[in-house]
């Protein structure tokens, strides 16, 4: 897998997680622990994107 395709895949995962987090935040019945896990996963992907971009 080339670096650009890897970065593209990471960006796609990050966007998907962003959407999931938004939906979860609007749902009062959503589990806070799961929301925190989504946010943590999203942050790790963002950090990986930044690390590979520089």
N, CA, C, O and CB atoms as a CASP TS submission, in Angstrom:
PFRMAT TS
TARGET T0000
AUTHOR 0000-0000-0000
METHOD Language model
MODEL 1
PARENT N/A
ATOM      1  N   UNK     1       0.859  -1.180   0.000  1.00  0.00           N
ATOM      2  CA  UNK     1       0.000   0.000   0.000  1.00  0.00           C
ATOM      3  C   UNK     1       0.898   1.234   0.000  1.00  0.00           C
ATOM      4  O   UNK     1       1.821   1.341   0.808  1.00  0.00           O
ATOM      5  CB  UNK     1      -0.973   0.003   1.234  1.00  0.00           C
ATOM      6  N   UNK     2       0.625   2.139  -0.892  1.00  0.00           N
ATOM      7  CA  UNK     2       1.423   3.354  -0.968  1.00  0.00           C
ATOM      8  C   UNK     2       1.052   4.301   0.179  1.00  0.00           C
ATOM      9  O   UNK     2      -0.002   4.170   0.801  1.00  0.00           O
ATOM     10  CB  UNK     2       1.224   4.050  -2.335  1.00  0.00           C
ATOM     11  N   UNK     3       1.934   5.238   0.432  1.00  0.00           N
ATOM     12  CA  UNK     3       1.717   6.187   1.526  1.00  0.00           C
ATOM     13  C   UNK     3       0.463   7.028   1.294  1.00  0.00           C
ATOM     14  O   UNK     3      -0.312   7.261   2.221  1.00  0.00           O
ATOM     15  CB  UNK     3       2.937   7.101   1.685  1.00  0.00           C
ATOM     16  N   UNK     4       0.266   7.479   0.066  1.00  0.00           N
ATOM     17  CA  UNK     4      -0.906   8.321  -0.212  1.00  0.00           C
ATOM     18  C   UNK     4      -2.208   7.541  -0.060  1.00  0.00           C
ATOM     19  O   UNK     4      -3.194   8.086   0.436  1.00  0.00           O
ATOM     20  CB  UNK     4      -0.816   8.906  -1.625  1.00  0.00           C
ATOM     21  N   UNK     5      -2.230   6.283  -0.474  1.00  0.00           N
ATOM     22  CA  UNK     5      -3.457   5.505  -0.308  1.00  0.00           C
ATOM     23  C   UNK     5      -3.698   5.179   1.169  1.00  0.00           C
ATOM     24  O   UNK     5      -4.842   5.108   1.617  1.00  0.00           O
ATOM     25  CB  UNK     5      -3.386   4.206  -1.136  1.00  0.00           C
ATOM     26  N   UNK     6      -2.618   4.986   1.911  1.00  0.00           N
ATOM     27  CA  UNK     6      -2.754   4.752   3.355  1.00  0.00           C
ATOM     28  C   UNK     6      -3.327   5.998   4.038  1.00  0.00           C
ATOM     29  O   UNK     6      -4.228   5.897   4.870  1.00  0.00           O
ATOM     30  CB  UNK     6      -1.380   4.374   3.983  1.00  0.00           C
ATOM     31  N   UNK     7      -2.808   7.150   3.687  1.00  0.00           N
ATOM     32  CA  UNK     7      -3.318   8.403   4.249  1.00  0.00           C
ATOM     33  C   UNK     7      -4.779   8.624   3.865  1.00  0.00           C
ATOM     34  O   UNK     7      -5.579   9.081   4.681  1.00  0.00           O
ATOM     35  CB  UNK     7      -2.464   9.588   3.774  1.00  0.00           C
ATOM     36  N   UNK     8      -5.115   8.305   2.645  1.00  0.00           N
ATOM     37  CA  UNK     8      -6.492   8.461   2.188  1.00  0.00           C
ATOM     38  C   UNK     8      -7.421   7.550   2.989  1.00  0.00           C
ATOM     39  O   UNK     8      -8.519   7.956   3.371  1.00  0.00           O
ATOM     40  CB  UNK     8      -6.602   8.151   0.681  1.00  0.00           C
ATOM     41  N   UNK     9      -6.983   6.334   3.239  1.00  0.00           N
ATOM     42  CA  UNK     9      -7.784   5.393   4.023  1.00  0.00           C
ATOM     43  C   UNK     9      -7.945   5.886   5.462  1.00  0.00           C
ATOM     44  O   UNK     9      -9.027   5.776   6.038  1.00  0.00           O
ATOM     45  CB  UNK     9      -7.139   3.993   4.008  1.00  0.00           C
ATOM     46  N   UNK    10      -6.875   6.426   6.040  1.00  0.00           N
ATOM     47  CA  UNK    10      -6.957   6.968   7.396  1.00  0.00           C
ATOM     48  C   UNK    10      -7.915   8.157   7.458  1.00  0.00           C
ATOM     49  O   UNK    10      -8.685   8.287   8.410  1.00  0.00           O
ATOM     50  CB  UNK    10      -5.565   7.386   7.885  1.00  0.00           C
ATOM     51  N   UNK    11      -7.867   9.012   6.459  1.00  0.00           N
ATOM     52  CA  UNK    11      -8.777  10.164   6.419  1.00  0.00           C
ATOM     53  C   UNK    11     -10.233   9.708   6.313  1.00  0.00           C
ATOM     54  O   UNK    11     -11.127  10.297   6.921  1.00  0.00           O
ATOM     55  CB  UNK    11      -8.426  11.087   5.234  1.00  0.00           C
ATOM     56  N   UNK    12     -10.453   8.661   5.542  1.00  0.00           N
ATOM     57  CA  UNK    12     -11.806   8.126   5.386  1.00  0.00           C
ATOM     58  C   UNK    12     -12.305   7.566   6.729  1.00  0.00           C
ATOM     59  O   UNK    12     -13.453   7.791   7.111  1.00  0.00           O
ATOM     60  CB  UNK    12     -11.836   7.020   4.285  1.00  0.00           C
ATOM     61  N   UNK    13     -11.441   6.842   7.432  1.00  0.00           N
ATOM     62  CA  UNK    13     -11.811   6.302   8.751  1.00  0.00           C
ATOM     63  C   UNK    13     -12.098   7.439   9.732  1.00  0.00           C
ATOM     64  O   UNK    13     -13.040   7.365  10.521  1.00  0.00           O
ATOM     65  CB  UNK    13     -10.684   5.389   9.306  1.00  0.00           C
ATOM     66  N   UNK    14     -11.281   8.486   9.675  1.00  0.00           N
ATOM     67  CA  UNK    14     -11.453   9.630  10.566  1.00  0.00           C
ATOM     68  C   UNK    14     -12.803  10.295  10.310  1.00  0.00           C
ATOM     69  O   UNK    14     -13.518  10.647  11.248  1.00  0.00           O
ATOM     70  CB  UNK    14     -10.304  10.646  10.379  1.00  0.00           C
ATOM     71  N   UNK    15     -13.142  10.464   9.046  1.00  0.00           N
ATOM     72  CA  UNK    15     -14.429  11.079   8.681  1.00  0.00           C
ATOM     73  C   UNK    15     -15.598  10.222   9.157  1.00  0.00           C
ATOM     74  O   UNK    15     -16.590  10.747   9.662  1.00  0.00           O
ATOM     75  CB  UNK    15     -14.517  11.285   7.154  1.00  0.00           C
ATOM     76  N   UNK    16     -15.484   8.919   9.000  1.00  0.00           N
ATOM     77  CA  UNK    16     -16.530   8.003   9.460  1.00  0.00           C
ATOM     78  C   UNK    16     -16.710   8.107  10.972  1.00  0.00           C
ATOM     79  O   UNK    16     -17.833   8.159  11.472  1.00  0.00           O
ATOM     80  CB  UNK    16     -16.192   6.552   9.063  1.00  0.00           C
ATOM     81  N   UNK    17     -15.599   8.135  11.685  1.00  0.00           N
ATOM     82  CA  UNK    17     -15.674   8.271  13.139  1.00  0.00           C
ATOM     83  C   UNK    17     -16.265   9.620  13.535  1.00  0.00           C
ATOM     84  O   UNK    17     -17.028   9.702  14.498  1.00  0.00           O
ATOM     85  CB  UNK    17     -14.284   8.103  13.763  1.00  0.00           C
ATOM     86  N   UNK    18     -15.923  10.667  12.808  1.00  0.00           N
ATOM     87  CA  UNK    18     -16.493  11.988  13.093  1.00  0.00           C
ATOM     88  C   UNK    18     -18.013  11.952  12.997  1.00  0.00           C
ATOM     89  O   UNK    18     -18.721  12.493  13.847  1.00  0.00           O
ATOM     90  CB  UNK    18     -15.928  13.042  12.123  1.00  0.00           C
ATOM     91  N   UNK    19     -18.494  11.306  11.951  1.00  0.00           N
ATOM     92  CA  UNK    19     -19.943  11.188  11.779  1.00  0.00           C
ATOM     93  C   UNK    19     -20.575  10.376  12.903  1.00  0.00           C
ATOM     94  O   UNK    19     -21.636  10.737  13.411  1.00  0.00           O
ATOM     95  CB  UNK    19     -20.265  10.546  10.431  1.00  0.00           C
ATOM     96  N   UNK    20     -19.923   9.279  13.294  1.00  0.00           N
ATOM     97  CA  UNK    20     -20.436   8.454  14.386  1.00  0.00           C
ATOM     98  C   UNK    20     -20.492   9.239  15.696  1.00  0.00           C
ATOM     99  O   UNK    20     -21.457   9.127  16.452  1.00  0.00           O
ATOM    100  CB  UNK    20     -19.566   7.205  14.560  1.00  0.00           C
ATOM    101  N   UNK    21     -19.457  10.030  15.959  1.00  0.00           N
ATOM    102  CA  UNK    21     -19.408  10.839  17.179  1.00  0.00           C
ATOM    103  C   UNK    21     -20.544  11.863  17.170  1.00  0.00           C
ATOM    104  O   UNK    21     -21.215  12.057  18.184  1.00  0.00           O
ATOM    105  CB  UNK    21     -18.035  11.552  17.313  1.00  0.00           C
ATOM    106  N   UNK    22     -20.755  12.510  16.041  1.00  0.00           N
ATOM    107  CA  UNK    22     -21.842  13.498  15.943  1.00  0.00           C
ATOM    108  C   UNK    22     -23.196  12.867  16.229  1.00  0.00           C
ATOM    109  O   UNK    22     -23.999  13.425  16.977  1.00  0.00           O
ATOM    110  CB  UNK    22     -21.856  14.143  14.555  1.00  0.00           C
ATOM    111  N   UNK    23     -23.449  11.719  15.642  1.00  0.00           N
ATOM    112  CA  UNK    23     -24.716  11.026  15.854  1.00  0.00           C
ATOM    113  C   UNK    23     -24.849  10.620  17.328  1.00  0.00           C
ATOM    114  O   UNK    23     -25.913  10.769  17.928  1.00  0.00           O
ATOM    115  CB  UNK    23     -24.820   9.779  14.932  1.00  0.00           C
ATOM    116  N   UNK    24     -23.778  10.117  17.887  1.00  0.00           N
ATOM    117  CA  UNK    24     -23.799   9.675  19.281  1.00  0.00           C
ATOM    118  C   UNK    24     -24.060  10.838  20.236  1.00  0.00           C
ATOM    119  O   UNK    24     -24.777  10.681  21.225  1.00  0.00           O
ATOM    120  CB  UNK    24     -22.479   8.997  19.637  1.00  0.00           C
ATOM    121  N   UNK    25     -23.492  11.980  19.947  1.00  0.00           N
ATOM    122  CA  UNK    25     -23.672  13.132  20.826  1.00  0.00           C
ATOM    123  C   UNK    25     -25.108  13.646  20.803  1.00  0.00           C
ATOM    124  O   UNK    25     -25.569  14.251  21.771  1.00  0.00           O
ATOM    125  CB  UNK    25     -22.719  14.247  20.428  1.00  0.00           C
ATOM    126  N   UNK    26     -25.806  13.410  19.712  1.00  0.00           N
ATOM    127  CA  UNK    26     -27.201  13.843  19.607  1.00  0.00           C
ATOM    128  C   UNK    26     -28.169  12.859  20.249  1.00  0.00           C
ATOM    129  O   UNK    26     -29.325  13.197  20.508  1.00  0.00           O
ATOM    130  CB  UNK    26     -27.571  14.040  18.155  1.00  0.00           C
ATOM    131  N   UNK    27     -27.703  11.658  20.503  1.00  0.00           N
ATOM    132  CA  UNK    27     -28.566  10.618  21.059  1.00  0.00           C
ATOM    133  C   UNK    27     -28.426  10.566  22.578  1.00  0.00           C
ATOM    134  O   UNK    27     -27.356  10.235  23.088  1.00  0.00           O
ATOM    135  CB  UNK    27     -28.229   9.246  20.443  1.00  0.00           C
ATOM    136  N   UNK    28     -29.486  10.888  23.298  1.00  0.00           N
ATOM    137  CA  UNK    28     -29.390  10.890  24.763  1.00  0.00           C
ATOM    138  C   UNK    28     -29.183   9.497  25.350  1.00  0.00           C
ATOM    139  O   UNK    28     -28.696   9.367  26.473  1.00  0.00           O
ATOM    140  CB  UNK    28     -30.637  11.500  25.357  1.00  0.00           C
ATOM    141  N   UNK    29     -29.541   8.474  24.615  1.00  0.00           N
ATOM    142  CA  UNK    29     -29.419   7.108  25.123  1.00  0.00           C
ATOM    143  C   UNK    29     -28.052   6.492  24.825  1.00  0.00           C
ATOM    144  O   UNK    29     -27.798   5.344  25.191  1.00  0.00           O
ATOM    145  CB  UNK    29     -30.508   6.239  24.530  1.00  0.00           C
ATOM    146  N   UNK    30     -27.184   7.236  24.172  1.00  0.00           N
ATOM    147  CA  UNK    30     -25.886   6.686  23.774  1.00  0.00           C
ATOM    148  C   UNK    30     -24.971   6.564  24.980  1.00  0.00           C
ATOM    149  O   UNK    30     -24.942   7.447  25.836  1.00  0.00           O
ATOM    150  CB  UNK    30     -25.228   7.564  22.696  1.00  0.00           C
ATOM    151  N   UNK    31     -24.237   5.486  25.045  1.00  0.00           N
ATOM    152  CA  UNK    31     -23.337   5.180  26.149  1.00  0.00           C
ATOM    153  C   UNK    31     -22.111   6.108  26.138  1.00  0.00           C
ATOM    154  O   UNK    31     -21.401   6.195  25.136  1.00  0.00           O
ATOM    155  CB  UNK    31     -22.894   3.711  26.078  1.00  0.00           C
ATOM    156  N   UNK    32     -21.876   6.791  27.250  1.00  0.00           N
ATOM    157  CA  UNK    32     -20.738   7.717  27.352  1.00  0.00           C
ATOM    158  C   UNK    32     -19.394   7.014  27.185  1.00  0.00           C
ATOM    159  O   UNK    32     -18.459   7.576  26.614  1.00  0.00           O
ATOM    160  CB  UNK    32     -20.770   8.432  28.692  1.00  0.00           C
ATOM    161  N   UNK    33     -19.305   5.799  27.678  1.00  0.00           N
ATOM    162  CA  UNK    33     -18.043   5.064  27.574  1.00  0.00           C
ATOM    163  C   UNK    33     -17.736   4.764  26.111  1.00  0.00           C
ATOM    164  O   UNK    33     -16.592   4.879  25.670  1.00  0.00           O
ATOM    165  CB  UNK    33     -18.100   3.751  28.395  1.00  0.00           C
ATOM    166  N   UNK    34     -18.750   4.387  25.376  1.00  0.00           N
ATOM    167  CA  UNK    34     -18.554   4.109  23.947  1.00  0.00           C
ATOM    168  C   UNK    34     -18.203   5.394  23.197  1.00  0.00           C
ATOM    169  O   UNK    34     -17.371   5.377  22.290  1.00  0.00           O
ATOM    170  CB  UNK    34     -19.825   3.465  23.337  1.00  0.00           C
ATOM    171  N   UNK    35     -18.831   6.501  23.572  1.00  0.00           N
ATOM    172  CA  UNK    35     -18.535   7.793  22.949  1.00  0.00           C
ATOM    173  C   UNK    35     -17.077   8.178  23.195  1.00  0.00           C
ATOM    174  O   UNK    35     -16.396   8.635  22.277  1.00  0.00           O
ATOM    175  CB  UNK    35     -19.480   8.891  23.493  1.00  0.00           C
ATOM    176  N   UNK    36     -16.600   7.999  24.410  1.00  0.00           N
ATOM    177  CA  UNK    36     -15.201   8.305  24.723  1.00  0.00           C
ATOM    178  C   UNK    36     -14.256   7.428  23.915  1.00  0.00           C
ATOM    179  O   UNK    36     -13.207   7.891  23.466  1.00  0.00           O
ATOM    180  CB  UNK    36     -14.932   8.124  26.221  1.00  0.00           C
ATOM    181  N   UNK    37     -14.620   6.164  23.730  1.00  0.00           N
ATOM    182  CA  UNK    37     -13.786   5.247  22.948  1.00  0.00           C
ATOM    183  C   UNK    37     -13.725   5.688  21.488  1.00  0.00           C
ATOM    184  O   UNK    37     -12.665   5.630  20.864  1.00  0.00           O
ATOM    185  CB  UNK    37     -14.326   3.806  23.047  1.00  0.00           C
ATOM    186  N   UNK    38     -14.856   6.127  20.944  1.00  0.00           N
ATOM    187  CA  UNK    38     -14.882   6.625  19.570  1.00  0.00           C
ATOM    188  C   UNK    38     -13.983   7.848  19.429  1.00  0.00           C
ATOM    189  O   UNK    38     -13.207   7.953  18.479  1.00  0.00           O
ATOM    190  CB  UNK    38     -16.322   6.968  19.144  1.00  0.00           C
ATOM    191  N   UNK    39     -14.093   8.767  20.378  1.00  0.00           N
ATOM    192  CA  UNK    39     -13.283   9.985  20.328  1.00  0.00           C
ATOM    193  C   UNK    39     -11.795   9.667  20.438  1.00  0.00           C
ATOM    194  O   UNK    39     -10.971  10.282  19.761  1.00  0.00           O
ATOM    195  CB  UNK    39     -13.697  10.945  21.446  1.00  0.00           C
ATOM    196  N   UNK    40     -11.458   8.711  21.289  1.00  0.00           N
ATOM    197  CA  UNK    40     -10.060   8.318  21.459  1.00  0.00           C
ATOM    198  C   UNK    40      -9.518   7.697  20.175  1.00  0.00           C
ATOM    199  O   UNK    40      -8.397   7.992  19.761  1.00  0.00           O
ATOM    200  CB  UNK    40      -9.915   7.332  22.632  1.00  0.00           C
ATOM    201  N   UNK    41     -10.312   6.843  19.556  1.00  0.00           N
ATOM    202  CA  UNK    41      -9.915   6.219  18.297  1.00  0.00           C
ATOM    203  C   UNK    41      -9.746   7.278  17.202  1.00  0.00           C
ATOM    204  O   UNK    41      -8.807   7.223  16.408  1.00  0.00           O
ATOM    205  CB  UNK    41     -10.956   5.162  17.868  1.00  0.00           C
ATOM    206  N   UNK    42     -10.660   8.228  17.175  1.00  0.00           N
ATOM    207  CA  UNK    42     -10.593   9.318  16.195  1.00  0.00           C
ATOM    208  C   UNK    42      -9.313  10.137  16.386  1.00  0.00           C
ATOM    209  O   UNK    42      -8.650  10.494  15.412  1.00  0.00           O
ATOM    210  CB  UNK    42     -11.836  10.232  16.316  1.00  0.00           C
ATOM    211  N   UNK    43      -8.971  10.431  17.632  1.00  0.00           N
ATOM    212  CA  UNK    43      -7.761  11.194  17.928  1.00  0.00           C
ATOM    213  C   UNK    43      -6.510  10.428  17.511  1.00  0.00           C
ATOM    214  O   UNK    43      -5.583  11.020  16.957  1.00  0.00           O
ATOM    215  CB  UNK    43      -7.696  11.531  19.419  1.00  0.00           C
ATOM    216  N   UNK    44      -6.468   9.129  17.765  1.00  0.00           N
ATOM    217  CA  UNK    44      -5.307   8.331  17.368  1.00  0.00           C
ATOM    218  C   UNK    44      -5.119   8.359  15.855  1.00  0.00           C
ATOM    219  O   UNK    44      -3.995   8.463  15.364  1.00  0.00           O
ATOM    220  CB  UNK    44      -5.460   6.883  17.852  1.00  0.00           C
ATOM    221  N   UNK    45      -6.219   8.268  15.126  1.00  0.00           N
ATOM    222  CA  UNK    45      -6.137   8.311  13.667  1.00  0.00           C
ATOM    223  C   UNK    45      -5.660   9.684  13.205  1.00  0.00           C
ATOM    224  O   UNK    45      -4.839   9.787  12.295  1.00  0.00           O
ATOM    225  CB  UNK    45      -7.503   7.977  13.034  1.00  0.00           C
ATOM    226  N   UNK    46      -6.179  10.740  13.838  1.00  0.00           N
ATOM    227  CA  UNK    46      -5.756  12.094  13.482  1.00  0.00           C
ATOM    228  C   UNK    46      -4.255  12.276  13.725  1.00  0.00           C
ATOM    229  O   UNK    46      -3.557  12.866  12.901  1.00  0.00           O
ATOM    230  CB  UNK    46      -6.557  13.137  14.287  1.00  0.00           C
ATOM    231  N   UNK    47      -3.769  11.773  14.847  1.00  0.00           N
ATOM    232  CA  UNK    47      -2.346  11.883  15.155  1.00  0.00           C
ATOM    233  C   UNK    47      -1.511  11.104  14.143  1.00  0.00           C
ATOM    234  O   UNK    47      -0.437  11.554  13.745  1.00  0.00           O
ATOM    235  CB  UNK    47      -2.065  11.377  16.578  1.00  0.00           C
ATOM    236  N   UNK    48      -1.997   9.948  13.732  1.00  0.00           N
ATOM    237  CA  UNK    48      -1.287   9.151  12.739  1.00  0.00           C
ATOM    238  C   UNK    48      -1.242   9.867  11.396  1.00  0.00           C
ATOM    239  O   UNK    48      -0.214   9.858  10.719  1.00  0.00           O
ATOM    240  CB  UNK    48      -1.947   7.782  12.583  1.00  0.00           C
ATOM    241  N   UNK    49      -2.344  10.484  11.013  1.00  0.00           N
ATOM    242  CA  UNK    49      -2.396  11.259   9.759  1.00  0.00           C
ATOM    243  C   UNK    49      -1.382  12.389   9.815  1.00  0.00           C
ATOM    244  O   UNK    49      -0.632  12.600   8.862  1.00  0.00           O
ATOM    245  CB  UNK    49      -3.825  11.829   9.510  1.00  0.00           C
ATOM    246  N   UNK    50      -1.355  13.117  10.927  1.00  0.00           N
ATOM    247  CA  UNK    50      -0.418  14.239  11.068  1.00  0.00           C
ATOM    248  C   UNK    50       1.021  13.757  11.035  1.00  0.00           C
ATOM    249  O   UNK    50       1.879  14.385  10.414  1.00  0.00           O
ATOM    250  CB  UNK    50      -0.683  15.001  12.369  1.00  0.00           C
ATOM    251  N   UNK    51       1.283  12.651  11.698  1.00  0.00           N
ATOM    252  CA  UNK    51       2.649  12.117  11.748  1.00  0.00           C
ATOM    253  C   UNK    51       3.118  11.703  10.350  1.00  0.00           C
ATOM    254  O   UNK    51       4.257  11.973   9.970  1.00  0.00           O
ATOM    255  CB  UNK    51       2.724  10.911  12.715  1.00  0.00           C
ATOM    256  N   UNK    52       2.244  11.054   9.595  1.00  0.00           N
ATOM    257  CA  UNK    52       2.632  10.585   8.270  1.00  0.00           C
ATOM    258  C   UNK    52       2.673  11.710   7.237  1.00  0.00           C
ATOM    259  O   UNK    52       3.362  11.604   6.222  1.00  0.00           O
ATOM    260  CB  UNK    52       1.678   9.509   7.810  1.00  0.00           C
ATOM    261  N   UNK    53       1.931  12.790   7.502  1.00  0.00           N
ATOM    262  CA  UNK    53       1.896  13.906   6.555  1.00  0.00           C
ATOM    263  C   UNK    53       3.147  14.765   6.614  1.00  0.00           C
ATOM    264  O   UNK    53       3.460  15.470   5.654  1.00  0.00           O
ATOM    265  CB  UNK    53       0.688  14.764   6.817  1.00  0.00           C
ATOM    266  N   UNK    54       3.856  14.715   7.713  1.00  0.00           N
ATOM    267  CA  UNK    54       5.032  15.585   7.865  1.00  0.00           C
ATOM    268  C   UNK    54       6.300  14.878   7.617  1.00  0.00           C
ATOM    269  O   UNK    54       7.370  15.480   7.708  1.00  0.00           O
ATOM    270  CB  UNK    54       5.077  16.180   9.213  1.00  0.00           C
TER
END
